[in-house]
């Protein structure tokens, strides 16, 4: 991690070389026009929806590891959450979490409804192995309500916890050691995410031992993935701070998870 610390100092020097205003109140950004905030929000929503609808549908295996394929991409939403909180502050990161939550809930509801409506007879032909198109469609998109509920609840709690911990650590540490904040906040957020999702989604369906194994494996993989992406996080954060001209410290912020105020 020594390289990350050296890079920490390097990019902080680069940021300070341009005009970047330190702001201790998110309300001070009300009139500020951002160039990339909307793109970051859209990217987070896309990652979350795709991870839930596409990644959750396949179990992958590499050597001795067996895991949900979504684990390769879902951590990117935490990277985006780290970047949003670090650059734009907790209040704006919270709005993105709510937007991603709404997008995931809508996508799940849409998939459930389209799976439920009766298929046209001419469309619902038999595929290989006597499986119809409707049955194949249901296998891919027909998640049970229990899993959908567990997924969106875990997403909301985990992402908000991630943003909260990072914002608090940034204010307490004076903006130093970004790598420590991103990895630490992800460790907390992912722990909450996994502790909510797997018991709600699979208790009584999987054995307690299997739930614990998959939960711990996916948690370790996702936190490790976040750590490996630390150099990318540094570059994106440095670029956005220079481009937006702000560096938000949440020293006087309303941390209520239910507020949508910026």
N, C-alpha and C positions, 0 to 999 in steps of 0.2 A: 504493500500500500504506500510505500515511500514515494514511488513515482507519482501516485495520485496527489500526495501532499505537495510535491514539487510543482506539479501541474496546477494545483490549487493556487499557489502563490503566483505562478506565471499568468494565469488568466485573470486573477484579481488585479494584477498590475496593468494588464491590457485594458480591463474595464475602466480602471481609474484614469487611463490615458485619454478617454473620451468623456463627453458630457453625460454623466449618469447621476440623476438626482436621488438621494436617499430620502425615502418617505416613511414616516412612522405611523401614518394613519391612512388606511385604505380609502377613506372619504376624500383625501386629497387628490385622488385619481379620477374623480367624477368627470371632470372636463377634459381629461387626457384622451387623446385619440391614439389607439393602439394599431399597429400595422399587422400583427400576427396573432393576436389573441383569438380572433374568430377561427382562424385556421387550426390553432391548437385545440380549441373546443371541438371542431368538426373531426379532427384526427382521433381524439379520445373517444368520441361516440362511435366512430367507425370501428376502432379496435375492439371496443367492448361488445358491440353487436356481433361482429364477425367471430370473436372468440366464443361467445355464448352459442351462436347458431351453427357455426362451422366446426370450430375446434372441439366443441364438446361432443361431437358425434363420432369421434374415432379414438380408439385406444392404440397407442404406438408402442413399439418395443425396440430399444437399442441395447444390445448386449443383455446384461442382467436387469436393466431398468424397464419397467412397464408403467406407462403414465398416459394421462389424457393428452391428446395432441395439442389442445388449447394452451397447455402450459408453456409452449414455445412462444406464444404471441400475447397471451393475456398480461404477462408482466410489463409489456410495453405501455399498458394503461397506467401502471404505477410510475413508470419513468416519465410519462407525460404529466401525471399528477405532481411529481416532484418538480419538474420544470415549471409548471404553472404556479405552484406555490412559491417557489424560489424567486421567480421573476415578477409575478403579478400579485402575489399575496394570497392569504387564506380565503378572503371573501370571494375573489374571482375564481379561485380553484374550487370553492364550494359550489358555485353556480355551474361549473362544468360537471361536477359530480352529479348534481341534480339532473342536468341535461342528459348525461350518459345513462343515469338510472331510468329516466323517462323513455329514452330511445330503446334500451334493453327491454323494458316492460312492454312497450308497444310492439317491438319485433316479436317477442314471445307470444303476445296475444294474437297478433296477425297470423303467425305460424300455426297456432292452435286452431284458430277459426278456419283457415284455409284447409287444414288437415281434416277438420270436422265436417265441412260441407260435402254433400254427396258428389262423387265424381261422375262425369259424363260417361256413358257406356262405351262410346266410340273411342274415348281417350284411355279408359282404364283397361288396356290390353294386358295380356299375360307376358311377363318377361321371362328370362331364363329361370329354371327351377320352380316353375308354377307360381311365381310371385307376381302379383299384379302391380301396376304402376302406383295405385293408391297405397298399397301396402309398403312399397319401397319409399314412397313419399312420406308416409307416416313414420317409418323407421328413421328417416333423416331429420324430420321437423316436428314430429309429434311427441314432444317432451311432456311428461306428466306435470300437472299443476304443482305438485309438491316440489319437483326439481326446479321449476321456473321460479316459484316463490323463494326457495332457498338461494337461488342464484342472484336474484335482484336484491334481496335483503343483504346477503353477504357482500355484494358489490358496494352498496350504499354505505354500510358500516365500515368496511375495510378501507375504501377510498377516502372517506372523511377522516378516519383515524390517521391515515397516512399523511394527509394534508395538515391536520392538527399538530401531530408530533413534529413534522418538519418545520412548521411555522414557529412553534414554541422553541425548538432547538436553535433556529436561526437567530431569534431575538436574544436568547440566553447566551449564545456563543459569539454574538457580534458579527455574524456573517462568515465566520471562519469555518474551515473543515467541511466543505460541502459534501465530500465523500462520506463522512461520518453521518451527516444528516440524511442523505438519500438512502443509504443502506439501513440505518437505524429505523427510519420512519417506515420503510418497506417491510422490515422484519416485524414491526408491530402491526401494520395494516394487513399483511398477509396472514399473520397468526389469527387475527380476528376473523378475516374472510374464511379461512379454512375451518376454524372452530365453529362457525355458524353454518357453512354450506354442507359439509359432509354429514354431520349428525342429523340435520333436518331432512336432507335429501335421501339418505340411505339407511337410517336407523330402522331396524326390523327387516330390511331387505338384504343388506350385507351383514356379515358377522362383525362384531366389534373389533376383532383383530384386523380384518380387511380394511375397515374404515380407518383405523389408526395407521395402518401401513401406507395406504394411498395418501392420506392426509399429510403425514410426515414427509413422504417422498416428494409430493408436489410442492409442499412448503419449502423444502430445502432447495429444490430445483429452481423455484421462482426467485428466492432470495439470492441464490448464486448467480442467476441470470441478470438480476439487477446489478450485482457487484461487477460482473463482467462488462456491463454497459456503462460503467462509471465514466470512462473517457469520453464516450459519446454524450453523456449528460452534461459534462463540463463544457464541451464545445457548443452545445445547443444553448445552454444557459448563458454562456459568455456572449454568443451572437445575439440572443434576444435582448439581453440587458443593454447592449450597445445600440441595437436597432430601436428599442422602445425608449431608451433614455431614462429608465427608472430602475430602482432597486428597493423593493418594498420590505419593510420590517414591521411585523405585526405586533407592535408594542401597545397599541390602543385599538384593538379589534374586537368586535362582537363574535365570539366563537360558537354561538348557537348553531347547531347543525341544520336547524329548520328555517333559518333566515335566508332570503334570496337577495338581500341588499348587497350592493357592491361597496 
